[in-house]
Amino acid sequence: MSNQPYPYGPDPRMSDYQEPTEPMPYQEPAQPYEQSARNVQNGNAYEQRQYQHYVDPAGNRVEQREETVEDKNMSRANARYWITTVIYFLLGVLEVILALRFIFRLLGANQYNGFIQFLYGLSSAFVGPFNGIFNDQTIGSASVFEVSTLIAMLVYALIAWGLVSLGRVLFAANYSGRQNYRTTRRQNYS
């Protein structure tokens, strides 16, 4: 093996290169002269590293590293984040609908308007279980102070908070005191 960048003669990228008349000789694939692998398991985290160092047919020293990490606690944290985000998004949408209902009822909006009918129809399913707990107060001729809507907003916020807290408990990180290290090193100088 020569230490030239191109071991079979002049570099084909140069202007003085001439096409060889005989085929290039076959060479065995490069043999690694140093290999190591390391597997680490720490509780729910798993890490695998591989390292190869060898000389290729051109005489170049090549180092190859590969690293694989799998952390089950990170997967649990991602699930917890996703659940929290979805629950709070749904709560936000519901709270906006209920707040609009409360404001329009308080201001005495026209009940024959299409948007108001749609909003009242959509929100009535969520306010319905809380009707009759307290009497809604009529203010003036068309305005209504709906206590049931305020109670619904509070109860749904508490339910969402409880679901998020449950998700934090179910998807909490699971740490173990167990650690396992395995290292393999092979050297082959040929």
C-alpha positions, 0 to 999 in steps of 0.5 A: 500500500502506498500513502498516495491519495489514489493508490493505483497511479495518478489521480483521475481528477488531474489533467495528466491522467491517462486511462489504464490499459489493464484492469485494476487488481482486486483487493480484499475489503478493508479489515478493521484493526480495532473495534469496540462496542459498548452497551449501557443500560441505566434503568429505562434508558438504553444506549449502544455505541459502536466504534470501528477504526480501520485502514481502507484499501487506499491506505487511509485510516477510517474511524466509524462511530455509531450511537443509538440511544433509547430513553423510555423516560423521554418517551413517557415525557413526550406522552405526558406533554402530548396529553397535557397539550391536548387537554388544555387545548380542548379546555381552551376551546370549551372555555371560549364557547362558554365565555361567549355564551355568558357574555352574550346572555349578559348583554341580552343578544338577539336570540334570533340571530343565526350565530347566537342560535348556533352558539347557544345550541352548541353550549347548551349540552355543556351547561345543561348539567348545571342548570337549576343549581342556582337561579339565573338572575334576570337583569332588565328586559333581556339580560340574564346573569347565568350562574350555571355557565360560570359553574360549568366553566369552573367545573370543566377547568377543575376536570381538565386540571385533574386529568392533567395531574393524572397524566403526570402521575401515570407517565412519571419518569421511572428511575432505577438504581440498576446500571449495566455496562458492557464493553467489548474491544477487539484488536486485529493487526494483520 
